[in-house]
Amino acid sequence: MLVLIMAFLLREGAGFLPTYRHELEIYRQAGLEYCDIVDRPLQQQRVLANALRRALSIEMDPLTKAARERRDAAFLLKAFVEEKAAAARTDLEHALEQTPPPDPAALAPLRAAVKQKTAHAAAAAKYPALFSAAEKSQLQAELAELSPEVSELPAFLQSLITEFNVQDQKARSNFAGIISTGERFEEAAEPVIEVLDELKALALETKEQATEHFTLKSGRQQLLDAAATAADPDRKAALLAEAESSQSTAINFGDRIELLLSRREELIAKLQAYNTELKAAFREMPERGTTAEATALVAQVRHEIPHHLQEIRLAMANLQSWKWDKSVPYINALGAFFFGSEWITNSSWQDFFGFLPLLSGSLVIATIAILIATPVSVVAAIYTNQFASEREKELIKPVIEFIQAIPSVVLGFIGISLVGNLIKDVSEWSWLQWVPGFPIQERLNMFNAGCLLAFMAVPTMFSLSEDALNNVPRAYIDASDALGATKLQTVFRVIVPAGISGILSAILLGLGRVVGETMVVLLVAGNRIAIPDFSAGPGVIFQPAHTLTGIIAQELGEVSRGSSHWQALFMVGIVLFAISLLVNWCARAVARRFEPHKA
């Protein structure tokens, strides 16, 4: 059965390597790789600029919060009044739009209806405590006079807008350094982005032409193969005619690439100017903010800018040395799969099948689950086997083993609706803020998935661990008792060491159970395809991630059979199957290694 499974996986995934290599060759020959040399550091620039915007927002929020809330509350009240009088306002608007205009006497009832509805809605509105009694009275009076025939805002709303603008201007003057740096960040990149967008459009057009030619060529070859085996002369002639009509001219990559390379010096010059401007902005950038969160963001940007500048210099060097006609070896395609950091599918630009984010997510979640499940299951097995009374055994064992009967999708629902919210709420407790990663941002994360997988692995590990303890020869226990050992000494110095092979095997088989689980991780792990940020330390476990099993379950039903995406998913399945076999082999090896010698 194992051989048949592996044969099936290999049959479906065997074509992945040549297919992916061909796609990477088109990616290079069409010039998409050339554009990505510049686009990747520009993505870093967008992240840094966004961090500065967030720092500015955090700094300015306390200074403009009151004025902004007053302005927004007034406009919400205006919208409420207009909504309540919507029907009457609509009738009046339709009447005013008629040609020729209706008689004023005909408009009078409509205007009266609008005035009545508006006044009633303004009186019924709830005015927040943000406004004084006099302001509430003025606002109510102005809202009661709203009409479709008046386009200007009421005077009080205009004063609130002015109030906010004044406070916003004062706040901006206090943080001119961050504002100036952020603006220079974005303005410096605009000339590079302008040129790059033009080159990307050209490269994408080349790729589409090359893909179309390859598709027609493959279809034509299939028609010729079918015609060669056709017995009916009419059918054969029809196939040959169709094959002849599907001919296409191969694209001349060299001519197309010259259009890109003709602007290489211009692009490098703009990158150099961007590099110079960014250095100047970095020198003027403040070293810290006025709040801890803003200071952390500013420090993050200051830390990343030297690396970003290095990436820009490396991009300029790579532009100079890039060659469109350099072949892509099979080993490069294999390395792009096993060590790629991006899994991007259904992209109009380029699909990438990087295995590393999925593997790292699976390993972190499995580690969390095993670290939680191992002490629980082993301690429960030791207590049940050696210390529990018969009545306790009748209660503990069925309860633990019943966990296996719970469908994994039900546990996934529990993780979404209960465990995730519970972890997030606990992370917001003030006295737990010292815990790395607290407060967490995403309730669906690796820790959530690890907890549920640990719950699922406990029955397997508990049953196998107890079996291992039961299999310890009775002679060992009798010899320990004869030497005067206590119950605890017998258990922890004789029985557990003698059954350690079975316990370790139980842990490894529990690991295999965890790695192969699909539904729980698909529902509660967060499904973010990215390598976890291990620089966050232990807090990395509270980040969302995707897994090997989750990506197969999520995407296999939506891809076309035989495509590179289809084959990539089967490659993931091959690796997952190999990991499961390796874990089981390790369990057997451990069992043999620590198996007690028979007398």
Disulfide bonds with the S-S distance in Angstrom:
none
